[in-house]
Amino acid sequence: MAGADATPGARLRALIAAAPQDGPVLAPGAYDALTARLVGQAGFDVVYMTGFGTSASLIGRPDVGLLTGTEMADNARRIAAAVDVPVIADADTGYGNAINVGRTVRVYEQAGIAGIQLEDQVTPKKCGHMSGKQVVALPEMIGKIHAAVDARRDPATVVIARTDAAAVDGVDAAIDRAHAFREAGADVLFVEAPTSEADIEKVAGALAATAPLLFNWAEGGRTPPMSLARMRELGFALVLYPIGTLLATTAAVGSLLATIRADGTPAAALSGLPSFDEFTDLIGLPEVQALEQRYTG
């Protein structure tokens, strides 16, 4: 395992490299610094910055390519600063051509990101589990991967290459693209949104021995859910749970607001919520108070 003083990318690589012995690395999604902090405090080794959740939380709109690279990188910076574990961040299509991808990689590295996820959709992109997706020509995506690899200041930064071709041209075409992505230098392969267990098994059988393979356990999405034991058996090295935190927050806030609307106060809902002191402890108030004592005497 990488030491505590290793770069974020080196720490992530060490976790992925241990997956064949330890099982897949589990990376719940975070859409802001608070959810990232909760993921870290729950004991997970990796945080995933979800583009779907970032779009929903920043602008209240769906993941259809409305956010800019600047907005995504700013969110990535806040998330990385909030936790002590490596962060993988969605970078959509890289926000332009191969030259733009190179700049995106460097900006994400400056934000403290350990791994960057790039996809082969046409701009404006869509969430991988929505209909109507299109993919760019393979040579264009290969150029983007080359640019991402070349742009890294830290050679350990993990480049995750995602293909959405399964929904457009079928699983076999997606597998062919993933092989080409690996040859271009991608560190982790990600075939998005297979829609049956047979397709998942086909993807794993074709790719898991070639490179670390990512499974997107998209809550409520088009890919059927799989047990952790089965994902491990198939050889997946990394598992994302991208929007569970977002969905849970939405349900909880909706329930609280319904109580206030019905009763005029939140009193009936408070027993199910953290207390004020519990919440301020969670977000680090004791640490701040200790520093106040240290620096003010």
C-alpha positions as CSV (number, residue, x, y, z in Angstrom):
1,M,0.0,0.0,0.0
2,A,1.1,3.6,-0.7
3,G,2.3,5.6,2.3
4,A,0.4,8.5,3.9
5,D,2.7,10.9,2.1
6,A,2.0,9.4,-1.3
7,T,0.2,11.5,-3.9
8,P,-3.6,11.0,-4.2
9,G,-3.1,9.1,-7.5
10,A,-0.5,6.8,-6.0
11,R,-2.8,6.0,-3.1
12,L,-5.7,5.3,-5.4
13,R,-3.5,3.1,-7.6
14,A,-2.4,1.1,-4.6
15,L,-6.1,0.4,-3.6
16,I,-7.0,-0.7,-7.1
17,A,-3.9,-2.9,-7.3
18,A,-5.0,-4.7,-4.1
19,A,-8.5,-5.4,-5.5
20,P,-7.8,-8.9,-6.7
21,Q,-6.9,-9.9,-3.1
22,D,-9.1,-7.5,-1.1
23,G,-12.1,-7.2,-3.3
24,P,-13.4,-4.2,-5.3
25,V,-12.7,-0.7,-4.1
26,L,-16.1,0.8,-3.2
27,A,-16.6,4.5,-4.0
28,P,-19.9,6.1,-2.9
29,G,-20.8,9.3,-4.7
30,A,-20.5,12.7,-3.2
31,Y,-22.0,15.9,-4.7
32,D,-20.5,18.4,-2.3
33,A,-18.0,18.7,0.5
34,L,-20.5,17.6,3.2
35,T,-21.5,14.4,1.5
36,A,-17.8,13.7,0.8
37,R,-17.0,14.2,4.5
38,L,-19.8,11.7,5.3
39,V,-18.4,9.2,2.9
40,G,-15.0,9.5,4.5
41,Q,-16.3,9.3,8.0
42,A,-18.3,6.1,7.1
43,G,-15.0,4.4,6.5
44,F,-14.8,4.3,2.7
45,D,-11.3,4.4,1.1
46,V,-12.4,6.4,-1.9
47,V,-14.9,9.2,-2.7
48,Y,-16.5,9.6,-6.1
49,M,-17.5,13.1,-7.3
50,T,-20.7,12.4,-9.2
51,G,-21.4,14.6,-12.2
52,F,-25.1,13.8,-12.0
53,G,-25.2,14.9,-8.4
54,T,-23.0,18.0,-9.0
55,S,-25.4,19.2,-11.7
56,A,-28.5,18.5,-9.5
57,S,-27.0,20.2,-6.4
58,L,-25.3,23.2,-8.1
59,I,-28.0,24.2,-10.5
60,G,-30.9,22.0,-9.8
61,R,-30.9,20.6,-13.3
62,P,-30.4,17.1,-14.9
63,D,-27.0,15.8,-16.0
64,V,-27.2,16.8,-19.7
65,G,-24.0,18.8,-20.1
66,L,-25.1,22.1,-18.7
67,L,-22.2,22.6,-16.3
68,T,-18.9,24.0,-17.4
69,G,-15.5,22.5,-16.7
70,T,-14.8,25.4,-14.3
71,E,-17.9,24.6,-12.2
72,M,-17.0,20.9,-12.1
73,A,-13.4,21.5,-11.2
74,D,-14.4,24.0,-8.4
75,N,-16.7,21.3,-6.9
76,A,-13.9,18.8,-7.2
77,R,-11.5,21.1,-5.3
78,R,-14.0,21.5,-2.4
79,I,-14.6,17.8,-2.2
80,A,-10.9,16.9,-2.3
81,A,-10.2,19.5,0.4
82,A,-12.9,18.0,2.7
83,V,-11.5,14.5,2.9
84,D,-8.3,12.6,3.6
85,V,-9.0,9.8,1.1
86,P,-8.5,9.8,-2.7
87,V,-11.2,11.3,-4.8
88,I,-12.2,10.2,-8.3
89,A,-14.0,13.0,-10.2
90,D,-16.3,12.9,-13.2
91,A,-14.9,15.1,-16.0
92,D,-17.6,14.3,-18.6
93,T,-16.2,14.6,-22.1
94,G,-13.2,16.7,-21.0
95,Y,-15.0,20.0,-22.0
96,G,-13.8,20.2,-25.6
97,N,-11.2,18.6,-27.8
98,A,-8.0,16.8,-26.9
99,I,-6.3,20.1,-26.1
100,N,-9.1,21.0,-23.7
101,V,-8.8,17.5,-22.1
102,G,-5.1,18.1,-21.4
103,R,-6.0,21.3,-19.6
104,T,-8.9,19.6,-17.7
105,V,-6.5,17.0,-16.4
106,R,-4.1,19.5,-15.1
107,V,-6.8,21.6,-13.5
108,Y,-8.3,18.5,-11.8
109,E,-4.8,17.5,-10.6
110,Q,-4.4,21.0,-9.1
111,A,-7.7,20.5,-7.4
112,G,-6.3,17.4,-5.6
113,I,-8.0,14.7,-7.6
114,A,-6.6,11.2,-7.6
115,G,-8.5,9.9,-10.7
116,I,-10.3,11.5,-13.6
117,Q,-13.1,10.0,-15.5
118,L,-13.5,10.8,-19.2
119,E,-16.2,9.6,-21.6
120,D,-16.7,9.2,-25.3
121,Q,-20.0,10.9,-25.7
122,V,-20.8,13.7,-28.1
123,T,-21.1,17.2,-26.5
124,P,-23.5,18.0,-24.9
125,K,-23.4,14.7,-23.1
126,K,-26.1,13.0,-21.1
127,C,-26.2,10.9,-18.0
128,G,-25.1,7.4,-18.9
129,H,-28.5,6.0,-18.0
130,M,-30.5,8.4,-20.1
131,S,-31.7,7.7,-23.6
132,G,-30.6,9.6,-26.7
133,K,-26.8,9.3,-26.2
134,Q,-24.3,9.6,-29.1
135,V,-20.6,8.8,-29.1
136,V,-17.7,10.4,-30.9
137,A,-15.6,8.6,-33.5
138,L,-13.1,6.3,-32.0
139,P,-10.0,8.3,-33.2
140,E,-11.3,11.4,-31.4
141,M,-11.6,9.6,-28.1
142,I,-8.2,8.0,-28.6
143,G,-6.7,11.4,-29.0
144,K,-8.4,12.6,-25.8
145,I,-6.9,9.7,-23.9
146,H,-3.5,10.3,-25.3
147,A,-3.8,14.0,-24.3
148,A,-5.0,13.1,-20.8
149,V,-2.0,10.7,-20.2
150,D,0.5,13.2,-21.6
151,A,-0.9,16.1,-19.6
152,R,-0.5,14.4,-16.2
153,R,2.0,16.2,-14.0
154,D,1.8,13.2,-11.6
155,P,2.2,10.0,-13.6
156,A,0.2,8.2,-10.9
157,T,-3.0,10.2,-11.6
158,V,-5.5,7.6,-12.7
159,V,-7.2,8.0,-16.1
160,I,-10.5,6.3,-16.2
161,A,-11.9,5.9,-19.8
162,R,-15.6,5.4,-20.1
163,T,-17.5,4.3,-23.2
164,D,-21.2,4.8,-23.7
165,A,-21.2,2.8,-26.9
166,A,-23.2,-0.1,-25.5
167,A,-26.4,1.9,-25.8
168,V,-25.5,3.1,-29.3
169,D,-23.8,0.3,-31.1
170,G,-24.1,-2.7,-28.7
171,V,-21.9,-4.3,-26.1
172,D,-19.4,-5.8,-28.5
173,A,-18.7,-2.4,-29.9
174,A,-18.2,-1.1,-26.4
175,I,-15.8,-3.8,-25.6
176,D,-13.8,-3.1,-28.7
177,R,-13.6,0.6,-27.8
178,A,-12.5,-0.3,-24.3
179,H,-9.6,-2.4,-25.6
180,A,-8.6,0.5,-27.8
181,F,-8.8,2.8,-24.8
182,R,-6.4,0.5,-22.9
183,E,-4.0,0.5,-25.8
184,A,-4.1,4.3,-25.7
185,G,-3.0,4.4,-22.1
186,A,-6.2,4.4,-20.0
187,D,-5.5,3.0,-16.5
188,V,-9.1,1.9,-15.7
189,L,-11.8,0.8,-18.2
190,F,-15.5,1.7,-17.7
191,V,-18.2,0.3,-20.0
192,E,-21.3,2.3,-19.1
193,A,-24.9,1.0,-18.7
194,P,-24.9,-2.7,-19.8
195,T,-28.6,-3.7,-19.4
196,S,-28.5,-7.4,-18.6
197,E,-26.4,-9.7,-16.4
198,A,-25.3,-11.5,-19.5
199,D,-23.9,-8.3,-20.9
200,I,-22.1,-7.5,-17.6
201,E,-20.6,-11.0,-17.6
202,K,-19.5,-10.5,-21.3
203,V,-17.9,-7.2,-20.5
204,A,-16.0,-8.7,-17.5
205,G,-15.0,-11.7,-19.4
206,A,-13.5,-9.7,-22.2
207,L,-11.8,-6.9,-20.2
208,A,-11.2,-7.8,-16.5
209,A,-8.0,-9.6,-17.3
210,T,-6.7,-6.8,-19.5
211,A,-7.0,-3.8,-17.1
212,P,-8.7,-2.8,-13.9
213,L,-12.4,-2.7,-14.6
214,L,-15.1,-0.4,-13.2
215,F,-18.7,-1.3,-12.4
216,N,-21.2,1.6,-12.1
217,W,-23.8,0.4,-9.6
218,A,-26.1,3.3,-10.6
219,E,-29.0,3.3,-8.2
220,G,-32.2,2.9,-10.1
221,G,-30.3,3.0,-13.5
222,R,-30.5,0.7,-16.5
223,T,-27.8,-1.7,-15.2
224,P,-29.2,-4.5,-13.1
225,P,-27.9,-4.5,-9.5
226,M,-25.3,-7.1,-8.6
227,S,-24.1,-8.4,-5.2
228,L,-20.6,-7.5,-4.1
229,A,-19.6,-11.2,-4.1
230,R,-20.7,-11.5,-7.8
231,M,-18.8,-8.3,-8.8
232,R,-15.7,-9.7,-7.1
233,E,-16.1,-13.0,-8.8
234,L,-16.3,-11.3,-12.2
235,G,-13.1,-9.4,-11.5
236,F,-14.3,-5.8,-11.1
237,A,-11.7,-3.7,-9.4
238,L,-13.7,-0.5,-8.6
239,V,-17.4,0.0,-7.9
240,L,-19.2,3.3,-8.0
241,Y,-22.4,4.0,-6.1
242,P,-22.9,7.4,-7.7
243,I,-26.2,8.8,-6.6
244,G,-27.4,7.0,-3.5
245,T,-26.4,9.9,-1.3
246,L,-28.2,12.4,-3.5
247,L,-31.4,10.3,-3.5
248,A,-31.3,9.8,0.2
249,T,-30.9,13.5,0.8
250,T,-33.7,14.3,-1.5
251,A,-36.1,11.9,0.3
252,A,-35.0,13.1,3.8
253,V,-35.4,16.8,2.9
254,G,-38.7,16.2,1.2
255,S,-40.0,14.4,4.3
256,L,-38.9,17.2,6.6
257,L,-40.5,19.9,4.4
258,A,-43.8,17.9,4.3
259,T,-43.8,17.9,8.1
260,I,-43.3,21.6,8.3
261,R,-45.9,22.2,5.7
262,A,-48.4,20.0,7.6
263,D,-47.6,21.1,11.2
264,G,-46.2,24.5,10.8
265,T,-43.0,23.4,12.6
266,P,-40.4,20.7,12.2
267,A,-40.8,19.4,15.8
268,A,-42.3,16.1,14.8
269,A,-39.3,15.3,12.6
270,L,-36.5,16.3,14.9
271,S,-36.2,12.9,16.6
272,G,-35.0,11.4,13.3
273,L,-32.4,14.1,12.7
274,P,-28.9,14.7,14.2
275,S,-28.9,17.1,17.0
276,F,-27.3,20.5,16.5
277,D,-24.3,19.5,18.6
278,E,-24.0,16.1,16.8
279,F,-23.9,17.9,13.4
280,T,-21.4,20.5,14.4
281,D,-19.1,17.7,15.7
282,L,-19.5,15.9,12.4
283,I,-18.4,19.0,10.4
284,G,-15.4,19.5,12.6
285,L,-16.3,22.2,15.2
286,P,-14.2,20.6,17.9
287,E,-11.1,20.8,15.7
288,V,-11.7,24.5,15.0
289,Q,-12.2,25.1,18.8
290,A,-8.9,23.3,19.6
291,L,-7.1,25.5,17.0
292,E,-8.7,28.6,18.6
293,Q,-7.3,27.6,21.9
294,R,-3.9,26.8,20.5
295,Y,-3.5,30.1,18.6
296,T,-5.2,32.5,21.1
297,G,-3.9,31.0,24.4
